[in-house]
Amino acid sequence: MTRYNKIVLASLVLALATTGFAQEAGTNAATDELYRGLRAVGAGLALGLGALGTGVAQARIGSSLVGAVAEDASKAGSLLLYFLIPETLVIFGFLALFILN
């Protein structure tokens, strides 16, 4: 049995085992408030970690972009695109914020 087959088999067993522990959803107000709070935490993490990742990526890309433009200023427009690509992480985090709320 290959390693890939073992991973697939373990994933299948865990997926089937967790369905056995599923509970029926209750109408308890406390659980509704808990889920609302957890959704808010998830939305904050989605946006915050996306922004943090974008900041790290743009810091590294920006420093190399400045060096490349200093050598050849005619490539500034095309290199600016590489600086803007990580910004999509924040856009996806912002989208996840609205989906979770």
N, CA, C and O atoms as a Tinker XYZ file with bonds, in Angstrom:
   404  protein
     1  N      0.845000   -1.169000    0.000000    73     2
     2  CA     0.000000    0.000000    0.000000    64     1     3
     3  C      0.896000    1.240000    0.000000    63     2     4     5
     4  O      1.776000    1.383000    0.849000    81     3
     5  N      0.663000    2.117000   -0.947000    73     3     6
     6  CA     1.505000    3.299000   -1.053000    64     5     7
     7  C      1.114000    4.330000   -0.002000    63     6     8     9
     8  O      0.078000    4.225000    0.655000    81     7
     9  N      1.965000    5.312000    0.131000    73     7    10
    10  CA     1.715000    6.351000    1.121000    64     9    11
    11  C      0.458000    7.148000    0.757000    63    10    12    13
    12  O     -0.318000    7.535000    1.631000    81    11
    13  N      0.273000    7.383000   -0.528000    73    11    14
    14  CA    -0.908000    8.109000   -0.984000    64    13    15
    15  C     -2.185000    7.354000   -0.626000    63    14    16    17
    16  O     -3.159000    7.960000   -0.177000    81    15
    17  N     -2.187000    6.053000   -0.818000    73    15    18
    18  CA    -3.354000    5.251000   -0.489000    64    17    19
    19  C     -3.639000    5.270000    1.005000    63    18    20    21
    20  O     -4.798000    5.297000    1.416000    81    19
    21  N     -2.597000    5.257000    1.813000    73    19    22
    22  CA    -2.784000    5.316000    3.259000    64    21    23
    23  C     -3.409000    6.642000    3.688000    63    22    24    25
    24  O     -4.267000    6.679000    4.570000    81    23
    25  N     -2.972000    7.722000    3.057000    73    23    26
    26  CA    -3.515000    9.036000    3.398000    64    25    27
    27  C     -4.987000    9.119000    3.013000    63    26    28    29
    28  O     -5.809000    9.622000    3.779000    81    27
    29  N     -5.314000    8.627000    1.833000    73    27    30
    30  CA    -6.707000    8.645000    1.381000    64    29    31
    31  C     -7.575000    7.777000    2.285000    63    30    32    33
    32  O     -8.684000    8.170000    2.646000    81    31
    33  N     -7.079000    6.608000    2.648000    73    31    34
    34  CA    -7.830000    5.713000    3.517000    64    33    35
    35  C     -8.040000    6.329000    4.896000    63    34    36    37
    36  O     -9.138000    6.253000    5.447000    81    35
    37  N     -7.000000    6.936000    5.454000    73    35    38
    38  CA    -7.124000    7.578000    6.765000    64    37    39
    39  C     -8.110000    8.742000    6.710000    63    38    40    41
    40  O     -8.888000    8.936000    7.644000    81    39
    41  N     -8.086000    9.517000    5.630000    73    39    42
    42  CA    -9.023000   10.632000    5.484000    64    41    43
    43  C    -10.450000   10.132000    5.397000    63    42    44    45
    44  O    -11.357000   10.721000    5.986000    81    43
    45  N    -10.650000    9.058000    4.671000    73    43    46
    46  CA   -11.991000    8.489000    4.538000    64    45    47
    47  C    -12.502000    7.959000    5.877000    63    46    48    49
    48  O    -13.664000    8.167000    6.228000    81    47
    49  N    -11.641000    7.280000    6.616000    73    47    50
    50  CA   -12.040000    6.743000    7.923000    64    49    51
    51  C    -12.379000    7.878000    8.885000    63    50    52    53
    52  O    -13.371000    7.795000    9.610000    81    51
    53  N    -11.570000    8.935000    8.901000    73    51    54
    54  CA   -11.848000   10.061000    9.793000    64    53    55
    55  C    -13.120000   10.795000    9.386000    63    54    56    57
    56  O    -13.883000   11.238000   10.245000    81    55
    57  N    -13.351000   10.924000    8.093000    73    55    58
    58  CA   -14.567000   11.598000    7.636000    64    57    59
    59  C    -15.808000   10.808000    8.028000    63    58    60    61
    60  O    -16.810000   11.387000    8.450000    81    59
    61  N    -15.743000    9.498000    7.889000    73    59    62
    62  CA   -16.891000    8.675000    8.261000    64    61    63
    63  C    -17.065000    8.601000    9.773000    63    62    64    65
    64  O    -18.192000    8.514000   10.260000    81    63
    65  N    -15.972000    8.633000   10.517000    73    63    66
    66  CA   -16.070000    8.558000   11.972000    64    65    67
    67  C    -16.681000    9.828000   12.551000    63    66    68    69
    68  O    -17.406000    9.763000   13.544000    81    67
    69  N    -16.402000   10.968000   11.956000    73    67    70
    70  CA   -16.948000   12.208000   12.501000    64    69    71
    71  C    -18.437000   12.328000   12.262000    63    70    72    73
    72  O    -19.122000   13.004000   13.029000    81    71
    73  N    -18.965000   11.690000   11.219000    73    71    74
    74  CA   -20.401000   11.768000   10.996000    64    73    75
    75  C    -21.168000   10.980000   12.051000    63    74    76    77
    76  O    -22.341000   11.259000   12.301000    81    75
    77  N    -20.530000   10.017000   12.661000    73    75    78
    78  CA   -21.179000    9.255000   13.721000    64    77    79
    79  C    -21.382000   10.071000   14.978000    63    78    80    81
    80  O    -22.259000    9.754000   15.782000    81    79
    81  N    -20.583000   11.125000   15.170000    73    79    82
    82  CA   -20.693000   11.965000   16.347000    64    81    83
    83  C    -21.545000   13.203000   16.104000    63    82    84    85
    84  O    -21.673000   14.045000   16.993000    81    83
    85  N    -22.124000   13.327000   14.927000    73    83    86
    86  CA   -22.920000   14.508000   14.613000    64    85    87
    87  C    -24.166000   14.548000   15.479000    63    86    88    89
    88  O    -24.776000   13.522000   15.781000    81    87
    89  N    -24.525000   15.759000   15.867000    73    87    90
    90  CA   -25.709000   15.942000   16.696000    64    89    91
    91  C    -26.759000   16.698000   15.909000    63    90    92    93
    92  O    -26.471000   17.382000   14.927000    81    91
    93  N    -27.967000   16.551000   16.372000    73    91    94
    94  CA   -29.037000   17.307000   15.776000    64    93    95
    95  C    -28.934000   18.744000   16.263000    63    94    96    97
    96  O    -28.647000   18.994000   17.434000    81    95
    97  N    -29.165000   19.667000   15.375000    73    95    98
    98  CA   -29.051000   21.074000   15.738000    64    97    99
    99  C    -30.198000   21.461000   16.670000    63    98   100   101
   100  O    -31.368000   21.197000   16.392000    81    99
   101  N    -29.835000   22.077000   17.757000    73    99   102
   102  CA   -30.843000   22.523000   18.705000    64   101   103
   103  C    -31.217000   23.971000   18.462000    63   102   104   105
   104  O    -30.548000   24.677000   17.707000    81   103
   105  N    -32.268000   24.402000   19.091000    73   103   106
   106  CA   -32.701000   25.783000   18.964000    64   105   107
   107  C    -32.311000   26.581000   20.195000    63   106   108   109
   108  O    -32.943000   27.583000   20.528000    81   107
   109  N    -31.275000   26.129000   20.857000    73   107   110
   110  CA   -30.826000   26.788000   22.066000    64   109   111
   111  C    -30.232000   28.155000   21.720000    63   110   112   113
   112  O    -29.413000   28.269000   20.808000    81   111
   113  N    -30.647000   29.180000   22.448000    73   111   114
   114  CA   -30.168000   30.541000   22.184000    64   113   115
   115  C    -28.672000   30.673000   22.479000    63   114   116   117
   116  O    -27.978000   31.457000   21.832000    81   115
   117  N    -28.182000   29.916000   23.447000    73   115   118
   118  CA   -26.756000   30.008000   23.792000    64   117   119
   119  C    -25.886000   29.484000   22.659000    63   118   120   121
   120  O    -24.840000   30.064000   22.369000    81   119
   121  N    -26.300000   28.401000   22.015000    73   119   122
   122  CA   -25.499000   27.879000   20.908000    64   121   123
   123  C    -25.561000   28.807000   19.705000    63   122   124   125
   124  O    -24.586000   28.924000   18.963000    81   123
   125  N    -26.708000   29.473000   19.501000    73   123   126
   126  CA   -26.802000   30.435000   18.410000    64   125   127
   127  C    -25.852000   31.608000   18.631000    63   126   128   129
   128  O    -25.207000   32.076000   17.693000    81   127
   129  N    -25.770000   32.074000   19.855000    73   127   130
   130  CA   -24.844000   33.160000   20.176000    64   129   131
   131  C    -23.390000   32.707000   20.032000    63   130   132   133
   132  O    -22.535000   33.473000   19.587000    81   131
   133  N    -23.121000   31.465000   20.408000    73   131   134
   134  CA   -21.772000   30.927000   20.265000    64   133   135
   135  C    -21.371000   30.875000   18.796000    63   134   136   137
   136  O    -20.263000   31.272000   18.436000    81   135
   137  N    -22.265000   30.390000   17.956000    73   135   138
   138  CA   -21.961000   30.317000   16.529000    64   137   139
   139  C    -21.800000   31.705000   15.922000    63   138   140   141
   140  O    -20.959000   31.907000   15.047000    81   139
   141  N    -22.587000   32.643000   16.374000    73   139   142
   142  CA   -22.448000   34.008000   15.881000    64   141   143
   143  C    -21.084000   34.583000   16.280000    63   142   144   145
   144  O    -20.430000   35.252000   15.480000    81   143
   145  N    -20.669000   34.323000   17.495000    73   143   146
   146  CA   -19.360000   34.797000   17.938000    64   145   147
   147  C    -18.222000   34.119000   17.199000    63   146   148   149
   148  O    -17.241000   34.769000   16.836000    81   147
   149  N    -18.345000   32.813000   16.972000    73   147   150
   150  CA   -17.292000   32.106000   16.238000    64   149   151
   151  C    -17.222000   32.552000   14.789000    63   150   152   153
   152  O    -16.136000   32.607000   14.213000    81   151
   153  N    -18.367000   32.871000   14.189000    73   151   154
   154  CA   -18.347000   33.401000   12.827000    64   153   155
   155  C    -17.654000   34.752000   12.786000    63   154   156   157
   156  O    -16.925000   35.046000   11.839000    81   155
   157  N    -17.875000   35.583000   13.810000    73   155   158
   158  CA   -17.220000   36.890000   13.861000    64   157   159
   159  C    -15.711000   36.737000   14.021000    63   158   160   161
   160  O    -14.941000   37.470000   13.401000    81   159
   161  N    -15.291000   35.788000   14.847000    73   159   162
   162  CA   -13.857000   35.534000   15.006000    64   161   163
   163  C    -13.260000   35.018000   13.699000    63   162   164   165
   164  O    -12.166000   35.428000   13.311000    81   163
   165  N    -13.968000   34.132000   13.029000    73   163   166
   166  CA   -13.491000   33.615000   11.745000    64   165   167
   167  C    -13.387000   34.702000   10.695000    63   166   168   169
   168  O    -12.433000   34.729000    9.918000    81   167
   169  N    -14.362000   35.598000   10.666000    73   167   170
   170  CA   -14.320000   36.694000    9.701000    64   169   171
   171  C    -13.155000   37.637000   10.000000    63   170   172   173
   172  O    -12.474000   38.103000    9.086000    81   171
   173  N    -12.935000   37.909000   11.271000    73   171   174
   174  CA   -11.800000   38.761000   11.638000    64   173   175
   175  C    -10.463000   38.123000   11.293000    63   174   176   177
   176  O     -9.547000   38.797000   10.822000    81   175
   177  N    -10.357000   36.820000   11.529000    73   175   178
   178  CA    -9.128000   36.121000   11.169000    64   177   179
   179  C     -8.919000   36.095000    9.657000    63   178   180   181
   180  O     -7.792000   36.232000    9.183000    81   179
   181  N     -9.995000   35.922000    8.906000    73   179   182
   182  CA    -9.877000   35.885000    7.445000    64   181   183
   183  C     -9.336000   37.202000    6.914000    63   182   184   185
   184  O     -8.437000   37.212000    6.073000    81   183
   185  N     -9.869000   38.296000    7.392000    73   183   186
   186  CA    -9.418000   39.591000    6.914000    64   185   187
   187  C     -8.050000   39.954000    7.494000    63   186   188   189
   188  O     -7.185000   40.453000    6.775000    81   187
   189  N     -7.855000   39.709000    8.778000    73   187   190
   190  CA    -6.604000   40.090000    9.426000    64   189   191
   191  C     -5.404000   39.312000    8.924000    63   190   192   193
   192  O     -4.354000   39.896000    8.655000    81   191
   193  N     -5.546000   37.999000    8.795000    73   191   194
   194  CA    -4.420000   37.199000    8.319000    64   193   195
   195  C     -4.156000   37.432000    6.837000    63   194   196   197
   196  O     -3.013000   37.361000    6.386000    81   195
   197  N     -5.219000   37.711000    6.079000    73   195   198
   198  CA    -5.022000   38.067000    4.673000    64   197   199
   199  C     -4.250000   39.363000    4.528000    63   198   200   201
   200  O     -3.371000   39.478000    3.674000    81   199
   201  N     -4.577000   40.337000    5.361000    73   199   202
   202  CA    -3.866000   41.610000    5.328000    64   201   203
   203  C     -2.423000   41.454000    5.797000    63   202   204   205
   204  O     -1.518000   42.087000    5.252000    81   203
   205  N     -2.211000   40.620000    6.797000    73   203   206
   206  CA    -0.852000   40.383000    7.284000    64   205   207
   207  C      0.004000   39.711000    6.210000    63   206   208   209
   208  O      1.157000   40.089000    6.002000    81   207
   209  N     -0.559000   38.728000    5.539000    73   207   210
   210  CA     0.164000   38.059000    4.458000    64   209   211
   211  C      0.476000   39.004000    3.309000    63   210   212   213
   212  O      1.550000   38.941000    2.710000    81   211
   213  N     -0.473000   39.878000    3.009000    73   211   214
   214  CA    -0.250000   40.861000    1.955000    64   213   215
   215  C      0.860000   41.823000    2.331000    63   214   216   217
   216  O      1.687000   42.179000    1.490000    81   215
   217  N      0.886000   42.242000    3.575000    73   215   218
   218  CA     1.938000   43.157000    4.018000    64   217   219
   219  C      3.318000   42.547000    3.914000    63   218   220   221
   220  O      4.264000   43.206000    3.484000    81   219
   221  N      3.435000   41.286000    4.309000    73   219   222
   222  CA     4.732000   40.603000    4.219000    64   221   223
   223  C      5.153000   40.453000    2.760000    63   222   224   225
   224  O      6.311000   40.692000    2.414000    81   223
   225  N      4.216000   40.058000    1.911000    73   223   226
   226  CA     4.539000   39.854000    0.497000    64   225   227
   227  C      4.899000   41.172000   -0.179000    63   226   228   229
   228  O      5.868000   41.240000   -0.934000    81   227
   229  N      4.127000   42.208000    0.089000    73   227   230
   230  CA     4.395000   43.483000   -0.572000    64   229   231
   231  C      5.672000   44.135000   -0.053000    63   230   232   233
   232  O      6.304000   44.900000   -0.782000    81   231
   233  N      6.060000   43.856000    1.165000    73   231   234
   234  CA     7.320000   44.399000    1.663000    64   233   235
   235  C      8.501000   43.829000    0.886000    63   234   236   237
   236  O      9.418000   44.559000    0.509000    81   235
   237  N      8.471000   42.531000    0.651000    73   235   238
   238  CA     9.572000   41.908000   -0.101000    64   237   239
   239  C      9.529000   42.281000   -1.577000    63   238   240   241
   240  O     10.563000   42.556000   -2.185000    81   239
   241  N      8.341000   42.289000   -2.142000    73   239   242
   242  CA     8.220000   42.623000   -3.555000    64   241   243
   243  C      8.559000   44.096000   -3.777000    63   242   244   245
   244  O      9.211000   44.444000   -4.761000    81   243
   245  N      8.120000   44.950000   -2.871000    73   243   246
   246  CA     8.365000   46.380000   -3.022000    64   245   247
   247  C      9.835000   46.733000   -3.008000    63   246   248   249
   248  O     10.280000   47.583000   -3.779000    81   247
   249  N     10.594000   46.090000   -2.138000    73   247   250
   250  CA    12.027000   46.407000   -2.081000    64   249   251
   251  C     12.739000   45.967000   -3.356000    63   250   252   253
   252  O     13.623000   46.668000   -3.848000    81   251
   253  N     12.364000   44.825000   -3.882000    73   251   254
   254  CA    12.995000   44.393000   -5.133000    64   253   255
   255  C     12.477000   45.204000   -6.317000    63   254   256   257
   256  O     13.199000   45.396000   -7.296000    81   255
   257  N     11.235000   45.682000   -6.240000    73   255   258
   258  CA    10.683000   46.519000   -7.297000    64   257   259
   259  C     11.433000   47.844000   -7.398000    63   258   260   261
   260  O     11.721000   48.314000   -8.498000    81   259
   261  N     11.742000   48.432000   -6.275000    73   259   262
   262  CA    12.476000   49.695000   -6.272000    64   261   263
   263  C     13.858000   49.508000   -6.892000    63   262   264   265
   264  O     14.322000   50.357000   -7.654000    81   263
   265  N     14.508000   48.403000   -6.567000    73   263   266
   266  CA    15.820000   48.129000   -7.156000    64   265   267
   267  C     15.747000   47.909000   -8.651000    63   266   268   269
   268  O     16.619000   48.373000   -9.387000    81   267
   269  N     14.724000   47.211000   -9.114000    73   267   270
   270  CA    14.584000   46.955000  -10.547000    64   269   271
   271  C     14.248000   48.231000  -11.306000    63   270   272   273
   272  O     14.753000   48.439000  -12.410000    81   271
   273  N     13.413000   49.082000  -10.742000    73   271   274
   274  CA    13.066000   50.343000  -11.403000    64   273   275
   275  C     14.257000   51.292000  -11.403000    63   274   276   277
   276  O     14.410000   52.086000  -12.332000    81   275
   277  N     15.096000   51.225000  -10.385000    73   275   278
   278  CA    16.292000   52.070000  -10.357000    64   277   279
   279  C     17.243000   51.699000  -11.489000    63   278   280   281
   280  O     17.939000   52.564000  -12.022000    81   279
   281  N     17.280000   50.418000  -11.861000    73   279   282
   282  CA    18.144000   50.000000  -12.959000    64   281   283
   283  C     17.542000   50.323000  -14.318000    63   282   284   285
   284  O     18.254000   50.769000  -15.218000    81   283
   285  N     16.225000   50.103000  -14.480000    73   283   286
   286  CA    15.567000   50.338000  -15.768000    64   285   287
   287  C     14.168000   50.891000  -15.513000    63   286   288   289
   288  O     13.245000   50.138000  -15.204000    81   287
   289  N     14.015000   52.196000  -15.642000    73   287   290
   290  CA    12.753000   52.862000  -15.316000    64   289   291
   291  C     11.643000   52.544000  -16.319000    63   290   292   293
   292  O     10.473000   52.788000  -16.023000    81   291
   293  N     11.969000   52.014000  -17.482000    73   291   294
   294  CA    10.945000   51.728000  -18.482000    64   293   295
   295  C     10.092000   50.515000  -18.100000    63   294   296   297
   296  O      9.018000   50.317000  -18.669000    81   295
   297  N     10.546000   49.719000  -17.165000    73   295   298
   298  CA     9.793000   48.528000  -16.750000    64   297   299
   299  C      8.898000   48.782000  -15.535000    63   298   300   301
   300  O      8.337000   47.839000  -14.976000    81   299
   301  N      8.762000   50.019000  -15.129000    73   299   302
   302  CA     8.015000   50.332000  -13.909000    64   301   303
   303  C      6.550000   49.917000  -14.008000    63   302   304   305
   304  O      5.990000   49.412000  -13.034000    81   303
   305  N      5.921000   50.118000  -15.160000    73   303   306
   306  CA     4.502000   49.786000  -15.312000    64   305   307
   307  C      4.232000   48.301000  -15.215000    63   306   308   309
   308  O      3.277000   47.878000  -14.564000    81   307
   309  N      5.076000   47.502000  -15.867000    73   307   310
   310  CA     4.853000   46.057000  -15.822000    64   309   311
   311  C      5.234000   45.472000  -14.468000    63   310   312   313
   312  O      4.639000   44.488000  -14.030000    81   311
   313  N      6.212000   46.064000  -13.806000    73   311   314
   314  CA     6.604000   45.565000  -12.490000    64   313   315
   315  C      5.600000   45.953000  -11.412000    63   314   316   317
   316  O      5.503000   45.291000  -10.379000    81   315
   317  N      4.861000   47.018000  -11.655000    73   315   318
   318  CA     3.845000   47.435000  -10.696000    64   317   319
   319  C      2.751000   46.379000  -10.559000    63   318   320   321
   320  O      2.154000   46.236000   -9.492000    81   319
   321  N      2.492000   45.647000  -11.625000    73   319   322
   322  CA     1.512000   44.570000  -11.589000    64   321   323
   323  C      1.899000   43.512000  -10.557000    63   322   324   325
   324  O      1.038000   43.002000   -9.840000    81   323
   325  N      3.182000   43.181000  -10.476000    73   323   326
   326  CA     3.647000   42.198000   -9.500000    64   325   327
   327  C      3.487000   42.705000   -8.075000    63   326   328   329
   328  O      3.329000   41.915000   -7.143000    81   327
   329  N      3.528000   44.015000   -7.907000    73   327   330
   330  CA     3.332000   44.593000   -6.584000    64   329   331
   331  C      1.866000   44.529000   -6.167000    63   330   332   333
   332  O      1.564000   44.446000   -4.976000    81   331
   333  N      0.956000   44.565000   -7.134000    73   331   334
   334  CA    -0.475000   44.600000   -6.834000    64   333   335
   335  C     -1.105000   43.216000   -6.703000    63   334   336   337
   336  O     -2.199000   43.102000   -6.150000    81   335
   337  N     -0.460000   42.171000   -7.189000    73   335   338
   338  CA    -1.033000   40.820000   -7.136000    64   337   339
   339  C     -1.310000   40.353000   -5.698000    63   338   340   341
   340  O     -2.375000   39.781000   -5.466000    81   339
   341  N     -0.423000   40.560000   -4.730000    73   339   342
   342  CA    -0.746000   40.103000   -3.362000    64   341   343
   343  C     -1.941000   40.806000   -2.742000    63   342   344   345
   344  O     -2.510000   40.316000   -1.767000    81   343
   345  N     -2.327000   41.942000   -3.292000    73   343   346
   346  CA    -3.474000   42.669000   -2.744000    64   345   347
   347  C     -4.759000   41.858000   -2.887000    63   346   348   349
   348  O     -5.735000   42.120000   -2.185000    81   347
   349  N     -4.769000   40.884000   -3.780000    73   347   350
   350  CA    -5.953000   40.045000   -3.922000    64   349   351
   351  C     -6.207000   39.221000   -2.664000    63   350   352   353
   352  O     -7.339000   38.804000   -2.420000    81   351
   353  N     -5.168000   38.979000   -1.861000    73   351   354
   354  CA    -5.373000   38.269000   -0.592000    64   353   355
   355  C     -6.315000   39.043000    0.326000    63   354   356   357
   356  O     -7.175000   38.454000    0.980000    81   355
   357  N     -6.150000   40.348000    0.372000    73   355   358
   358  CA    -7.030000   41.161000    1.211000    64   357   359
   359  C     -8.440000   41.178000    0.624000    63   358   360   361
   360  O     -9.424000   41.163000    1.364000    81   359
   361  N     -8.534000   41.210000   -0.687000    73   359   362
   362  CA    -9.854000   41.203000   -1.320000    64   361   363
   363  C    -10.576000   39.893000   -1.016000    63   362   364   365
   364  O    -11.772000   39.901000   -0.724000    81   363
   365  N     -9.861000   38.761000   -1.083000    73   363   366
   366  CA   -10.474000   37.482000   -0.754000    64   365   367
   367  C    -10.850000   37.416000    0.733000    63   366   368   369
   368  O    -11.893000   36.862000    1.079000    81   367
   369  N    -10.017000   37.969000    1.603000    73   367   370
   370  CA   -10.355000   38.020000    3.023000    64   369   371
   371  C    -11.574000   38.879000    3.280000    63   370   372   373
   372  O    -12.402000   38.555000    4.132000    81   371
   373  N    -11.686000   39.980000    2.542000    73   371   374
   374  CA   -12.846000   40.862000    2.662000    64   373   375
   375  C    -14.098000   40.161000    2.177000    63   374   376   377
   376  O    -15.172000   40.325000    2.755000    81   375
   377  N    -13.962000   39.376000    1.111000    73   375   378
   378  CA   -15.089000   38.594000    0.603000    64   377   379
   379  C    -15.520000   37.544000    1.625000    63   378   380   381
   380  O    -16.715000   37.343000    1.846000    81   379
   381  N    -14.546000   36.874000    2.250000    73   379   382
   382  CA   -14.855000   35.872000    3.277000    64   381   383
   383  C    -15.526000   36.516000    4.480000    63   382   384   385
   384  O    -16.356000   35.889000    5.138000    81   383
   385  N    -15.172000   37.767000    4.773000    73   383   386
   386  CA   -15.798000   38.484000    5.874000    64   385   387
   387  C    -17.285000   38.638000    5.623000    63   386   388   389
   388  O    -18.088000   38.462000    6.539000    81   387
   389  N    -17.663000   38.964000    4.402000    73   387   390
   390  CA   -19.087000   39.113000    4.100000    64   389   391
   391  C    -19.799000   37.777000    3.987000    63   390   392   393
   392  O    -20.983000   37.681000    4.311000    81   391
   393  N    -19.107000   36.752000    3.537000    73   391   394
   394  CA   -19.744000   35.455000    3.444000    64   393   395
   395  C    -20.023000   34.882000    4.841000    63   394   396   397
   396  O    -21.060000   34.256000    5.059000    81   395
   397  N    -19.110000   35.094000    5.768000    73   395   398
   398  CA   -19.288000   34.560000    7.116000    64   397   399
   399  C    -20.303000   35.349000    7.934000    63   398   400   401
   400  O    -20.893000   34.807000    8.868000    81   399
   401  N    -20.513000   36.602000    7.603000    73   399   402
   402  CA   -21.499000   37.399000    8.341000    64   401   403
   403  C    -22.741000   37.434000    7.609000    63   402   404
   404  O    -23.705000   38.055000    8.058000    81   403
